[in-house]
Amino acid sequence: MLLRSVSLAAFLAATSPVLAQTVVTGHVHAPGGDPVASARVWVAGTSSGALTDTGGRYRIVLPPKAVRVGDSLTVRVTRVGYAAAERRVAIGGVRVVADLELAPVLTALDAVVTAGSGRYADVAAPRADRAFARGESRGTVAKTATGRGGALRSDTSATAALAAAGVLTAAVWDDLAHWKEYQRYLERAGGADGSQWRLDPSRATRPAPIARGTARSALDLGFLVDATGSMGDEMHFLQTELRDIVTRVHAAEPELDIRISIVFYRDRGDEFVTRALPFTRSVDSAIAFLEGTAADGGGDFPEDMNAGFDAMMRQDWSRDVAPRMLFVVGDAPPQLYQDERYTYREAIRDASGDRIAIYPVAASGIDKPTEYLFRAMAAMTGGKYIFLTDDSGVGDAHEKPDITGYEVEKLNELMVREIRKYARSYLGGSDVAALGRE
């Protein structure tokens, strides 16, 4: 009887129709039934996911032929401030419904003070639990800002703030403005840290401003993002940060015609190597694109950043006179495949020639050679080096850079200011200095 059952199951699996497309929908709620917004929901074993809306609803479209009728799939959900949850459901057709409940887990902390002395912040209480940022069912903390570079306070009633903009902390460094220090850094790091990259930033210069009256009030913002599994914590927050950043830049500089392009990259052998959103003026389209891709894949340290650069530089960048900025968000160096025809070297050359300033954003997990490469990318294209810090409690430990004198602040504030400063300086603005930090 057992053999016949097994044979029948095998027959049904072999003859079950392959679905052209499966849509997974559902509602994420707290124990009392209240909806949980901005929760990250994804189907295990795939890169398909979404964030819940204000009503706690989500919708995930699985790629064609990904599942069969009779199969089952596991839907997982995480949300900062809640214990992770999952549900396994059977597939009976092209539509699958999976509602999930999230239980809150909150733990208050004492004050956390950020310091701008070139060192990481002094912490007067335990740092936010790493498992909390990864959605695991352990104690967590809600923190809200009391001011740029100032104290962060615990706030057990402000769980929603953790998914809002202003959680990630970072610092920015301009090697072109600290040229002597940078030369000394190159001497220290160029042997062990930089020999494999064979880059020469010694002749780097910042693009000269465009004379007033000759430039269109346009701004191209490119985001080249590592979408491998190690970036899961920070990708979740970037989805919220990006909307806030672009909205605030547009509000402060309403005359700018802002376009956004996003390119995700992984590595060979993953579900995809690159996935691109062409330049768009729609912030909603950009956010939907971000939310539609979950961090997955990778496996070794380097990723196929070169393929990502190739895809990004092929996007429809403005060909008239307009400021162009490329933010490279990653935690690993590029793979050095022997058959590549386009690499970061060609990308740096093309970016410099097309006046595209590269602003690398170093996430957790970065090592010293990658710092060397990222800083060279910035210096050789007139950009600046941005690096996330441990102060937010999000992600794994962040490497301390070979830099002294930097100041820690909120990533969204930092990027809004740097975008505005670059656009104004490029277009010949006279009030760049009023925007603050160098």
C-alpha positions in Angstrom: 0.0 0.0 0.0 2.8 2.4 0.8 4.5 1.7 -2.5 1.3 2.4 -4.4 0.9 5.7 -2.5 4.5 6.7 -3.3 4.0 5.8 -7.0 0.8 7.8 -7.1 2.4 10.8 -5.5 5.3 10.6 -8.0 2.8 10.3 -10.9 0.8 13.3 -9.8 3.9 15.4 -9.4 5.1 14.5 -12.9 1.7 15.1 -14.5 0.7 18.3 -12.5 0.4 21.3 -14.7 3.2 23.9 -14.6 1.6 27.3 -13.7 2.5 30.1 -16.1 2.3 32.6 -13.2 1.4 32.3 -9.5 0.3 35.3 -7.4 0.7 35.1 -3.6 -1.4 37.5 -1.6 -2.3 37.9 2.0 -2.6 40.0 5.1 0.0 40.5 7.9 -1.4 41.4 11.2 -0.5 41.7 14.9 -2.1 39.3 17.5 -5.0 41.8 18.0 -5.7 41.9 14.3 -4.2 45.3 13.6 -2.4 45.5 10.2 1.4 45.5 10.2 2.7 47.9 7.5 6.2 47.8 5.9 6.7 44.1 6.8 9.0 42.3 4.4 7.3 39.2 2.9 9.0 36.8 0.5 8.6 33.2 -0.8 11.4 31.0 0.6 13.9 29.8 -2.1 13.1 32.6 -4.5 14.0 36.3 -4.8 10.3 37.3 -5.1 9.1 39.5 -2.3 7.2 42.7 -1.3 6.5 45.0 1.5 3.1 45.2 3.1 1.0 48.4 2.6 -0.6 50.5 5.3 -3.4 47.9 5.5 -0.9 45.0 6.0 -1.6 43.6 2.6 1.0 42.2 0.2 1.1 40.8 -3.3 3.9 38.7 -4.7 4.1 37.5 -8.3 6.2 34.4 -8.8 8.1 34.0 -12.1 6.5 31.7 -14.8 6.9 28.0 -14.3 8.3 28.4 -10.8 5.7 26.1 -9.2 3.3 23.3 -10.1 -0.3 22.6 -8.9 0.0 20.4 -5.9 3.3 21.8 -4.7 3.6 23.8 -1.5 5.5 26.9 -0.8 6.7 28.7 2.4 5.9 32.3 2.9 8.1 34.2 5.3 7.8 37.6 6.9 10.0 39.8 9.0 9.5 43.3 10.4 11.7 45.2 12.7 10.3 45.0 16.2 8.5 41.7 15.6 9.4 38.0 15.8 9.9 36.5 12.3 7.1 34.2 11.1 6.4 31.8 8.3 3.5 29.8 6.8 3.6 26.8 4.5 0.6 26.7 2.0 -0.4 24.3 -0.8 -0.7 25.5 -4.3 -4.1 24.8 -5.7 -4.1 27.2 -8.6 -2.7 30.5 -9.9 -3.7 32.4 -6.8 -2.4 31.5 -3.3 -3.6 33.2 -0.1 -1.3 33.2 3.0 -2.2 35.4 6.0 0.5 35.7 8.7 0.6 37.0 12.3 3.6 38.8 13.8 4.2 39.0 17.5 5.9 42.2 18.7 9.2 41.9 20.7 10.4 45.1 22.3 13.2 45.8 24.7 14.1 49.3 25.9 17.7 50.5 25.9 19.4 53.4 27.6 20.8 56.3 25.6 23.0 55.7 22.6 25.2 58.7 21.8 26.9 59.3 18.5 30.3 61.0 18.4 31.9 62.8 15.5 35.6 62.3 16.4 36.6 59.9 13.8 35.7 56.9 16.0 32.6 54.9 16.3 30.0 56.1 18.8 30.5 55.5 22.5 27.6 53.3 23.5 26.2 53.6 27.0 24.0 50.5 26.7 24.1 47.2 24.7 24.0 47.7 21.0 20.8 46.7 19.2 20.5 43.0 18.9 21.8 41.8 15.5 19.1 39.2 15.3 16.5 41.9 15.6 17.7 43.5 12.3 17.6 40.1 10.7 14.0 39.5 11.8 14.8 36.7 14.2 12.7 36.2 17.3 14.9 37.8 19.9 14.7 41.0 21.9 14.7 44.2 19.9 14.7 48.0 20.4 13.0 51.0 18.8 15.2 54.1 18.5 14.2 57.5 17.2 16.5 60.5 16.5 16.6 63.6 18.7 18.8 65.5 16.3 21.6 65.2 13.7 24.6 63.7 15.3 23.0 63.8 18.7 21.6 61.3 21.1 19.3 58.5 20.2 16.7 57.6 22.7 14.9 54.3 23.4 11.2 54.5 22.5 9.2 51.3 23.0 6.1 53.0 21.6 7.8 53.9 18.3 8.2 50.6 16.6 7.1 52.1 13.3 10.0 54.5 13.3 12.4 51.6 12.8 11.1 51.0 9.3 11.0 54.7 8.6 13.8 56.7 7.0 16.5 57.9 9.3 17.6 54.5 10.8 20.8 53.7 8.9 23.8 55.7 10.1 26.8 56.6 8.0 29.6 59.0 7.4 31.0 60.6 4.2 34.6 61.3 3.3 36.0 63.5 0.5 39.5 62.3 -0.4 39.9 65.1 -3.0 39.4 67.7 -0.2 41.9 65.9 2.0 44.5 65.2 -0.7 47.6 65.0 1.5 45.9 62.6 3.8 44.7 60.5 0.9 48.2 60.3 -0.6 49.5 59.0 2.8 46.6 56.5 2.8 47.6 55.3 -0.7 51.1 54.8 0.5 50.0 52.8 3.4 47.3 50.7 1.7 48.5 50.6 -1.9 50.6 47.5 -1.4 48.6 45.0 0.6 45.2 46.5 0.0 45.3 48.0 -3.4 47.8 46.0 -5.5 45.1 43.7 -7.1 43.1 46.7 -8.3 45.8 48.4 -10.3 44.2 51.9 -10.1 46.0 55.2 -10.0 43.9 58.0 -8.4 46.9 60.3 -8.2 45.6 62.5 -11.1 42.0 62.6 -10.0 40.2 65.9 -10.2 36.7 67.1 -9.5 34.6 68.1 -12.6 34.5 71.9 -13.0 31.2 73.6 -12.5 29.1 74.4 -15.6 28.7 78.0 -16.4 25.3 79.4 -15.4 22.7 79.4 -18.1 24.1 76.5 -20.1 22.7 73.6 -18.0 19.3 72.1 -18.0 17.8 71.7 -14.5 18.0 68.0 -14.5 19.6 65.4 -12.2 20.3 61.7 -12.9 20.5 59.5 -9.9 21.8 55.9 -10.5 21.8 53.2 -7.8 23.9 50.1 -8.4 23.0 47.7 -5.6 24.4 44.4 -4.5 21.3 42.1 -4.1 23.0 39.0 -2.7 22.0 37.4 0.6 24.4 39.3 2.8 22.7 42.6 1.9 19.3 41.5 3.2 19.3 43.7 6.3 20.4 46.9 4.7 18.3 46.4 1.5 15.2 46.3 3.6 15.9 49.7 5.0 17.1 51.2 1.7 13.6 50.7 0.3 12.3 53.2 2.8 15.4 55.5 2.8 15.3 56.0 -1.0 11.7 57.4 -1.1 12.6 59.8 1.7 15.8 60.9 0.1 14.3 61.7 -3.3 11.2 63.3 -1.8 13.3 65.6 0.3 15.7 66.5 -2.5 12.7 67.3 -4.8 11.1 69.4 -2.1 14.3 71.4 -1.5 15.2 71.7 -5.2 11.8 71.8 -6.9 13.3 73.1 -10.2 15.3 69.9 -10.6 14.0 67.3 -13.1 15.1 64.1 -11.2 15.4 60.8 -12.9 16.2 57.5 -11.1 17.7 54.2 -12.4 18.4 51.1 -10.3 20.5 48.1 -11.2 20.6 45.1 -9.0 23.5 42.6 -9.4 24.4 39.2 -8.0 26.8 36.6 -9.3 27.0 34.0 -12.0 24.9 31.0 -11.1 22.3 33.0 -9.2 18.7 33.5 -10.3 19.9 36.6 -12.2 23.2 38.4 -12.6 21.7 41.8 -13.2 18.2 43.3 -13.1 17.7 46.9 -14.2 15.1 49.6 -14.0 15.6 52.2 -16.8 15.6 55.9 -15.8 12.2 57.0 -14.6 10.8 60.2 -13.0 8.4 58.0 -10.9 9.6 57.5 -7.4 6.7 55.0 -6.9 8.1 52.9 -9.8 11.6 53.0 -8.3 10.2 51.9 -4.9 8.1 49.1 -6.5 11.2 47.9 -8.3 13.2 47.9 -5.0 10.5 46.1 -3.1 10.1 43.5 -5.9 13.6 42.1 -5.3 14.7 40.4 -2.1 18.4 39.8 -1.2 19.4 36.2 -2.2 22.2 34.3 -3.8 25.9 35.0 -3.7 27.7 32.4 -1.5 31.3 33.6 -1.8 32.7 37.0 -1.0 33.2 38.7 -4.4 30.1 39.4 -6.5 29.6 40.2 -10.2 29.8 43.9 -9.7 31.4 44.2 -13.2 28.3 43.0 -14.8 26.4 45.5 -12.7 28.6 48.3 -13.9 28.1 47.2 -17.5 24.3 47.2 -17.1 24.3 50.6 -15.3 26.6 52.4 -17.8 24.3 51.2 -20.6 21.3 53.0 -19.1 19.9 56.1 -20.7 22.0 58.7 -18.9 21.3 62.3 -19.8 23.4 63.3 -22.8 22.9 67.0 -22.3 24.5 69.1 -19.6 23.2 67.7 -16.3 24.6 66.5 -13.0 24.9 62.7 -12.8 25.5 60.7 -9.6 26.0 57.0 -9.3 25.6 55.4 -5.8 27.3 52.0 -5.6 25.8 50.1 -2.6 27.7 46.9 -1.8 29.6 44.9 0.8 32.1 43.0 -1.4 34.5 43.6 -4.3 33.9 42.5 -7.9 34.6 39.0 -9.2 37.6 38.9 -11.5 36.4 36.6 -14.3 38.8 36.0 -17.1 36.3 36.4 -19.9 35.0 39.8 -18.9 35.2 42.6 -21.5 33.8 45.4 -19.3 35.0 45.9 -15.7 35.1 48.5 -13.0 38.2 50.0 -14.8 36.2 50.7 -17.9 33.3 51.9 -15.8 35.5 54.4 -13.9 37.0 55.6 -17.2 33.5 56.0 -18.8 32.0 57.7 -15.7 34.9 60.2 -15.5 34.5 60.9 -19.3 30.7 61.3 -19.0 30.9 63.4 -15.8 29.2 60.7 -13.7 30.4 61.1 -10.1 30.5 57.7 -8.3 29.5 57.8 -4.6 30.2 54.3 -3.2 28.2 53.3 -0.1 30.1 50.6 1.9 27.8 48.3 3.8 28.6 45.8 6.5 31.1 43.1 5.6 33.4 45.3 3.5 37.1 44.6 3.9 40.2 46.8 3.5 40.9 46.1 -0.2 37.3 46.9 -1.0 37.6 50.2 0.9 40.7 51.0 -1.2 38.7 50.2 -4.4 35.6 52.2 -3.4 37.6 55.2 -2.4 39.5 55.1 -5.7 36.2 55.0 -7.6 35.1 58.1 -5.8 38.3 60.1 -6.1 38.7 59.3 -9.8 35.2 60.4 -10.7 34.8 63.4 -8.4 32.6 61.6 -5.9 32.9 60.9 -2.2 33.2 57.8 -0.1 30.1 56.9 2.0 30.3 54.2 4.6 27.6 52.8 6.9 28.5 52.5 10.6 27.5 50.3 13.5 25.5 53.0 15.3 22.2 52.1 13.8 22.4 48.4 15.0 21.4 47.2 11.5 23.4 44.6 9.7 26.6 42.8 10.7 29.6 44.7 12.0 30.9 47.5 9.8 34.6 47.8 9.1 36.2 50.8 10.6 37.8 52.8 7.7 41.3 54.0 7.5 40.1 57.6 8.1 40.2 60.0 11.0 38.0 63.0 11.6 34.7 61.9 10.1 31.3 62.5 11.7 28.5 60.0 12.0 25.0 61.0 11.0 21.8 59.6 9.5 22.3 58.2 6.0 19.2 59.9 4.6 20.3 63.4 5.8 23.8 62.8 4.5 22.6 61.7 1.0 20.1 64.5 0.7 22.8 67.1 1.5 25.4 65.5 -0.8 22.9 65.3 -3.7 21.9 68.9 -3.3 25.5 70.0 -2.9 26.7 68.2 -6.0 23.8 69.4 -8.1 24.3 73.0 -7.0 28.1 73.0 -7.5 27.8 71.3 -10.9 25.2 73.8 -12.1 27.1 76.8 -10.7 25.1 77.4 -7.6 26.4 80.1 -5.3 25.1 78.9 -2.0 26.8 75.5 -1.8 28.6 76.2 1.4 25.3 76.9 3.2 24.4 73.2 2.9 26.9 72.3 5.6 29.5 69.6 6.1 32.2 69.0 3.6 
